[in-house]
Amino acid sequence: MKKIIELPNYKSSLFSRIYSVSSCEGKLRLTEEIKKYVVDKFGSLDMVEKQTIVSVKNKFTKEQTLYNELRSKRPIEVKTNFKISEIENTKGCAFCLNKTPADEFGRISGKYCITASNLTKYECNHGLIIFKEHNPLKIKLEYLEDYLETAKRWFDNMDNKKIKTKLLLWNCLWRGAASIIHGHMQVVASKTKYGKIELLENAKNNYNRKYKSDYFSDLYKIHNNLGLSKKIKNTKILFYLTPIKEKEIFIFSKTKNFVKISEGIYYVLKNLIKIGVVSFNLVLFKIGDYYISRILDRGNILNRNCDIGGMELYAASVVSSDPFKLIRLFR
Ligand SMILES: [Zn+2]
């Protein structure tokens, strides 16, 4: 299989346990006034007059993605006039100068980062991992391992008997909702189980009960059978069939120590940055025995329009990037 548009023809009993796929054709009539614009933009009238839309839905998580063939014809590489100097020019910022509050227990220092307390918290235990490197796009494996190791030490400092969710987040640059350019992650330890993580956990439990099989193992098998997976040591990487937004990649490992997942995350980030991704969201959390990390692209950094609209918030995700094309760009 080479592209998502071919997925409606795919037959596999394992695939059908988790996914339902459908497609439809959106038709329109091009008037003379718009024909020149359409040819200039899309290179063809036929393709616009009849557009195939493929819907992929996960029956257990209820995640659903709508792919439009026309949108997915756009190159996956993010072409932008964004200049890295825009990041470098803000060097000497509050995070460079360590102008941050400390947690009540103080700070934890890593080799390439230091912790701080988040000034405006949305959770009682809410800290930051502030990179020594100002530019968040300068990433090395040893940096990432140190950030995750430092996060682990921060989580270990919490009252673990009361904590139900440990969440690591990296919102990179402003389209990823970062308010500070300087590279930083957030660490959150909550006494509640966050709703969206609980939904995924429930989906996994429901699947395991229904099929007496492990949801995440089967999810991997499905992606692997379709050529949508990679493996870095024990970490599995899925070019996710139902991305919430562009280029979502789902990484998981049964490791006891989440620092071990760094290599997989590094592999993904390195490749995403190579194809032009600069603003992204990354999360890391645990469900059962699995550490799970999810990463996605927040689109062209120079765009003023937001990539998330009413559809994504309240209905289903509309996505352009085809996971079958994305994986071919990874080295
Ligand atoms: Zn800085």
Boltz pocket constraint, residues with backbone or C-beta under 6 A from the ligand:
constraints:
  - pocket:
      binder: B
      contacts: [[A, 90], [A, 91], [A, 92], [A, 93], [A, 94], [A, 95], [A, 96], [A, 97], [A, 134], [A, 182]]
      max_distance: 6.0
